[in-house]
Amino acid sequence: MSEITLDLRALPKAEAYAQLNEHVRAVLAGVDDRVTAMATVSCLVHHAFGHLWTGFYRVVEPGRLLRVGPYQGTLGCLEIPFGRGVCGTAAAEGRTVVVEDVHAFPGHIACDDRSASEIVVPVFDADGALLAVFDVDATTTGAFDEEDRVGLERILAWFGSAPAGVATAGVATAGVAPA
């Protein structure tokens, strides 16, 4: 498929996510490398909605440490311990975390002071092991809601249904099952 980057900001969220999910799956058809898929998803989501920061923190020490992976935006935090900040909380708890105002989130890690709201979605493989978390930051408070949670979880489900034998180079897994 030709590399097309969609701008879906003018559409209602549900419609935008439906189009984006279809587009992501078409672009990733035949891809057998998780890092390539992470880079592609980061790019497509980032440009579809024009967010401040969009990307993955990969599990490098299961149950202990996340490290920045493919992303779009300004320099990200390089490492985040499980249980710390929004990303570490989502990783430790194995659930999506939506934060209306990051300044009110206890222990928020400010990688970019312009961030005002955030959504972090855990990414699981076909066996239910945590591969990464997908982090999206916006410059406005209240930018993310239930439609974003549902839309992003659908897109990221690709990693759990990826073809057998998908390369895992550079991606550790942790035995955290989806919530």
C-alpha positions as CSV (number, residue, x, y, z in Angstrom):
1,M,0.0,0.0,0.0
2,S,1.2,3.5,-0.8
3,E,2.3,5.4,2.2
4,I,-0.5,7.9,3.0
5,T,-0.6,9.9,6.2
6,L,-4.2,10.9,7.0
7,D,-5.2,14.1,8.8
8,L,-8.5,13.2,10.5
9,R,-8.9,16.2,12.8
10,A,-12.0,17.5,11.0
11,L,-13.9,14.2,11.5
12,P,-15.9,13.1,14.6
13,K,-13.6,11.0,16.8
14,A,-15.5,7.7,16.3
15,E,-15.4,8.1,12.5
16,A,-11.7,9.2,12.6
17,Y,-10.7,6.2,14.6
18,A,-12.6,3.8,12.4
19,Q,-10.8,5.2,9.3
20,L,-7.5,5.2,11.1
21,N,-7.8,1.6,12.3
22,E,-8.6,0.5,8.8
23,H,-5.7,2.5,7.4
24,V,-3.2,1.2,10.0
25,R,-4.2,-2.4,9.3
26,A,-3.8,-1.9,5.6
27,V,-0.4,-0.3,6.0
28,L,0.8,-3.0,8.4
29,A,-0.5,-5.9,6.2
30,G,2.4,-8.3,5.8
31,V,4.6,-6.5,8.4
32,D,6.4,-8.9,10.6
33,D,8.4,-6.6,12.8
34,R,7.1,-5.0,16.0
35,V,9.5,-2.1,16.0
36,T,8.5,-1.2,12.4
37,A,4.8,-1.5,13.4
38,M,5.4,0.8,16.4
39,A,7.1,3.4,14.3
40,T,4.3,3.3,11.8
41,V,1.5,3.5,14.4
42,S,3.2,6.4,16.1
43,C,3.4,8.3,12.8
44,L,-0.1,7.6,11.7
45,V,-1.8,8.4,15.0
46,H,0.4,11.5,15.5
47,H,-0.4,13.0,12.2
48,A,-4.1,12.0,12.1
49,F,-4.8,14.0,15.3
50,G,-1.9,16.5,15.5
51,H,-1.0,15.6,19.1
52,L,2.1,17.0,21.0
53,W,3.8,13.6,21.5
54,T,2.8,10.1,20.3
55,G,4.8,7.0,20.9
56,F,5.8,3.8,22.6
57,Y,7.6,3.0,25.8
58,R,8.9,-0.6,25.4
59,V,9.2,-3.1,28.2
60,V,12.9,-3.7,28.6
61,E,12.9,-5.2,32.1
62,P,9.6,-7.0,32.7
63,G,7.7,-5.6,35.7
64,R,10.4,-3.0,36.3
65,L,11.4,-0.7,33.4
66,L,10.1,1.0,30.2
67,R,12.4,2.6,27.7
68,V,11.4,5.0,25.0
69,G,10.7,3.4,21.6
70,P,9.5,4.7,18.3
71,Y,7.7,8.1,18.7
72,Q,6.8,11.4,17.1
73,G,7.3,14.7,18.9
74,T,9.9,16.3,21.1
75,L,12.5,14.4,23.0
76,G,10.8,11.9,25.3
77,C,11.9,10.6,28.7
78,L,14.4,7.9,28.1
79,E,13.4,5.5,30.9
80,I,10.3,5.2,33.1
81,P,10.1,2.7,36.0
82,F,6.9,0.6,36.3
83,G,4.5,2.4,38.7
84,R,5.9,5.9,38.1
85,G,4.0,8.6,36.2
86,V,1.1,7.9,33.8
87,C,3.1,5.4,31.6
88,G,4.5,3.5,34.6
89,T,1.0,3.3,36.1
90,A,-0.5,2.0,32.9
91,A,2.3,-0.6,32.6
92,A,2.1,-1.7,36.3
93,E,-1.7,-2.0,36.3
94,G,-2.1,-3.3,32.7
95,R,-4.9,-0.8,31.9
96,T,-5.5,2.3,29.9
97,V,-5.1,5.5,31.9
98,V,-6.8,8.7,30.7
99,V,-5.6,11.9,32.5
100,E,-7.6,15.1,31.9
101,D,-5.0,17.3,33.6
102,V,-1.5,16.0,33.9
103,H,-0.7,18.6,36.5
104,A,-3.2,17.0,38.9
105,F,-1.9,13.5,38.4
106,P,0.3,12.4,41.4
107,G,3.8,11.7,40.3
108,H,3.3,12.9,36.7
109,I,6.6,12.9,34.8
110,A,6.9,16.1,32.8
111,C,8.9,15.2,29.7
112,D,7.5,18.3,27.9
113,D,6.1,21.2,30.0
114,R,3.6,21.9,27.2
115,S,1.8,18.6,27.9
116,A,-1.7,19.2,29.6
117,S,-3.5,15.9,29.1
118,E,-2.5,12.3,28.4
119,I,-3.7,8.9,27.5
120,V,-1.6,5.8,27.9
121,V,-2.7,2.4,26.5
122,P,-1.0,-0.9,27.4
123,V,0.1,-3.0,24.4
124,F,-0.1,-6.8,24.7
125,D,1.1,-9.6,22.5
126,A,-1.0,-12.6,21.4
127,D,-0.2,-14.4,24.7
128,G,-1.3,-11.4,26.8
129,A,2.2,-10.3,27.7
130,L,2.9,-6.6,28.0
131,L,5.1,-5.4,25.2
132,A,4.9,-1.7,25.7
133,V,2.7,1.2,26.5
134,F,1.4,3.7,23.9
135,D,1.6,7.3,25.2
136,V,-0.2,10.3,23.6
137,D,0.1,13.8,25.0
138,A,-1.9,16.9,24.1
139,T,-1.4,20.6,24.8
140,T,-5.0,21.1,26.0
141,T,-6.6,19.7,29.1
142,G,-9.4,17.2,28.6
143,A,-8.2,16.2,25.1
144,F,-8.8,12.5,25.6
145,D,-12.0,10.6,26.5
146,E,-13.7,7.2,26.2
147,E,-13.8,7.5,22.4
148,D,-10.0,7.8,22.4
149,R,-9.6,4.9,24.7
150,V,-11.8,2.6,22.6
151,G,-10.2,3.8,19.3
152,L,-6.6,3.5,20.4
153,E,-7.2,0.1,22.1
154,R,-8.7,-1.1,18.8
155,I,-5.7,0.1,16.8
156,L,-3.2,-1.3,19.2
157,A,-4.9,-4.7,19.3
158,W,-2.9,-5.3,16.1
159,F,0.0,-6.3,18.3
160,G,-2.1,-9.0,19.9
161,S,-3.3,-10.4,16.6
162,A,-0.1,-9.9,14.6
163,P,0.9,-12.8,12.4
164,A,2.8,-15.6,14.1
165,G,6.5,-15.2,14.1
166,V,6.4,-11.4,14.3
167,A,10.0,-10.3,15.1
168,T,10.5,-9.2,18.7
169,A,14.0,-7.8,18.4
170,G,14.5,-5.1,21.1
171,V,11.1,-5.8,22.7
172,A,11.0,-7.7,26.0
173,T,7.7,-9.0,27.3
174,A,6.2,-9.1,30.8
175,G,3.6,-11.5,32.1
176,V,0.9,-8.9,32.6
177,A,-2.5,-10.0,31.2
178,P,-4.9,-7.5,29.7
179,A,-7.5,-6.1,32.2
